[in-house]
Amino acid sequence: MNWMLEGLASSVPHTRDIVVLSSDGLCMAQHGTDEETADRLAAACAGLQSLSAAIATEFPNGDGQMKLVVIEVNGGFFYLMAAGAGAYLAVLADDDVDAGLMGQGMRDLVARIGQHLTSPPRADQ
């Protein structure tokens, strides 16, 4: 999966870090960052996707599912996209990133490898 993440980074200028995570915050793949940072980002994303799902339930005609979260901060952008049942794609990008190109690149990546990104719930042992 790493080469696919690298493809997103190379096709969207100003992409910094890419992390694929499970809904419970487990880093499944990463590009552009070290393991410790990827794990920290994955854990933060788990909380963010949970909050986003809670907000999604407030839309009466929606299905309660989070599709995409974008956060702009001083220094860049953060993107979090649903990528299959129990899996998410997170990207950090610099200020100069083309938001439309990033969104399209993430959608294309999710469509190509969505089945590989799906993370079944963990069973208690």
C-alpha positions in Angstrom: 0.0 0.0 0.0 3.0 2.3 0.6 3.5 2.9 -3.1 -0.1 4.0 -3.5 0.3 6.5 -0.7 3.5 7.7 -2.4 1.5 8.1 -5.6 -0.9 10.5 -3.9 2.0 12.5 -2.4 3.8 12.8 -5.7 0.6 13.7 -7.7 -0.5 16.5 -5.2 2.2 19.1 -4.7 2.7 20.3 -1.0 1.5 17.0 0.5 3.4 16.3 3.7 2.2 13.2 5.6 -0.3 10.5 4.7 -1.6 8.0 7.2 -4.1 5.2 6.8 -5.8 4.3 10.0 -8.5 2.1 11.5 -11.5 3.6 13.3 -9.9 2.7 16.6 -6.8 4.7 15.9 -4.4 2.0 14.7 -1.9 3.2 12.0 -2.2 0.8 9.1 0.2 2.5 6.6 2.1 5.8 6.4 4.1 7.9 4.0 6.2 11.0 4.6 6.4 10.7 8.4 8.0 8.6 11.1 6.2 5.9 13.0 5.8 7.8 16.2 4.2 10.8 14.4 2.0 8.5 12.4 0.8 6.7 15.5 0.0 10.1 17.2 -1.9 11.3 14.2 -3.9 8.1 13.8 -4.9 8.3 17.5 -6.1 11.9 17.1 -8.0 11.0 13.9 -9.9 8.3 15.7 -11.3 10.9 18.0 -12.0 13.3 15.2 -13.9 10.7 13.1 -16.0 9.8 16.1 -16.9 13.5 16.7 -17.7 13.9 13.0 -20.0 10.9 13.0 -21.9 12.4 16.0 -22.3 15.6 14.0 -23.4 13.7 10.9 -26.4 12.2 12.8 -27.8 15.8 13.2 -28.6 15.9 9.5 -32.2 14.5 9.2 -31.7 13.3 5.6 -28.2 12.0 6.0 -27.0 8.5 6.8 -24.9 9.5 9.9 -21.7 8.7 8.2 -18.7 11.0 8.0 -17.2 11.4 4.5 -14.6 14.1 4.7 -13.3 16.5 7.3 -11.0 19.4 6.4 -9.3 21.6 8.9 -7.3 24.7 8.1 -4.6 25.7 10.6 -1.7 28.2 10.5 0.8 26.3 8.4 -1.5 24.1 6.3 -4.4 21.8 6.0 -5.6 18.5 7.5 -7.9 16.1 5.5 -9.6 13.0 6.9 -11.7 10.9 4.5 -13.6 7.7 5.1 -11.9 4.9 3.1 -14.0 1.8 3.7 -15.7 0.1 6.6 -13.6 1.0 9.6 -10.8 2.7 7.7 -9.7 6.3 7.1 -7.2 8.2 5.0 -5.6 11.2 6.7 -3.4 13.8 5.0 -1.4 16.8 6.2 -0.5 19.4 3.5 1.2 22.7 3.4 -0.6 26.1 2.9 0.0 26.0 -0.9 -1.8 22.8 -1.6 -4.5 22.8 -4.2 -7.6 21.7 -2.1 -9.5 20.5 -5.2 -6.6 18.4 -6.4 -6.1 16.9 -2.9 -9.8 16.0 -2.6 -9.8 14.4 -6.0 -6.5 12.6 -5.3 -7.8 11.2 -2.1 -11.1 10.1 -3.7 -9.2 8.3 -6.5 -6.9 6.6 -4.0 -9.9 5.5 -1.8 -11.7 4.2 -4.9 -8.6 2.2 -6.1 -7.7 0.6 -2.8 -10.9 0.9 -0.7 -11.1 -2.9 -0.2 -7.5 -3.0 1.0 -8.1 -0.1 3.4 -11.1 -1.8 5.1 -10.4 -2.8 8.6 -12.7 -5.2 10.3 -13.5 -4.6 14.0 -11.0 -6.2 16.4 -12.3 -9.2 18.3 -11.8 -9.3 22.1 -9.5 -12.2 22.9 
